[in-house]
Amino acid sequence: LGACADLRTGTNWVPDETIIDPGYAAPEKYIMGTKTWDKQHLVGGLVWAANAPDRFDSFSAGLVLMQMAVKRLRPRGKFREFRRQLEACEYDLDAWRE
């Protein structure tokens, strides 16, 4: 089960809706600003470059890799604690490690 949207054409993408698992969601919660898509047709590549939506899923993938690499992050409670700590460190892994 998942969601798929073509951000270059707008197929299956509704700017003010998102399907995410809050545990793995990037802090931004949206790929691009909810008002961005209205202007996409006017400035095309500039909007894409400014928002870098192709990098959005890297945060979620990074969290999955952390769980794979650090066994103690696998239980749900420990993972939630890690997310809270990471947020408190402004998502800086070096700061979290200290």
N, C-alpha and C positions, 0 to 999 in steps of 0.2 A: 504494500500500500504506500502511496506517495503522491507527490504533486509535481506537475511539470508545467512550465510556462516558457514560451519563446519570447525573451525580452527584446529581441531585435524587431519582431513583428507585432508583439503584443498579444499573440495567440494564447488563450487560457490565462491571461494575467489581469487581475483586478487590483488596482493600486491600493485600495484601502482594505483589502482582505489578505490574509496570509494563513497558511497551514504550517504550523511549526510545533515541535515538542519544546516546551519552555525550558526543559533541562539542558537541551543542546542548542538552543537558539543563540545567535549572535546578539550582542547588546543592542544593536540597531533595530532589531525585530522586523524591519522592512528592507527589501533589496534596494529600493530607491524611494525617495520621498513620495508620499501619497499624491502630491500635486505635480510631481515631475513628469508623469506620463502624458499629461495634457499638452506639454510643451515639446515632447520628444520629436514630433514630426517637424517642428520648426528648426531645431538645432541638432537633431540626429546624434552624430558621433560625439559631440561635446557633452551631452547629457550622459552618455555611456562612459566616457572617460572620467567625468567628474564623480560619478557614483561607483564606478568599478563593480557592477553587480556580478561579474564573473568570479569575484573573490568571496562572495557572501558565504558560500558553503564551506570555505576553508576553516572557519571557526568551529563549525560542528564536527568536521573531520578531525580537527586537532583535539577536540574533547574525546572523541572515540579513540584516537591514538593514545591519549593520556591514560584512558581506562585500560587499554591493552598493555601499556608499558608499566603502569603502576597498579599492581594487583589490589592494593588497599582502597582504590577509588571505585572498585566494581560494585560494592553494595550500594543500593540507592541512597541510604542515609549519608554515607561517606561522600558520595558523589555530590549530593546537595550541599554538604558542608564545604567541599572543595569549591563549588561554584560561588558560594557566599564569600569565601576567603579570596578567591580570584577577583571578584567584583570589588572587594575592599582594597585590593592592591591595584585597582584600575586596570585589570587584565594584563598585568606585567608579571610574566612567569618568573623572571629573575627575582623580583621583589617577593613573590609568593614563596619561593624556595628558601629565602632568608627567614 
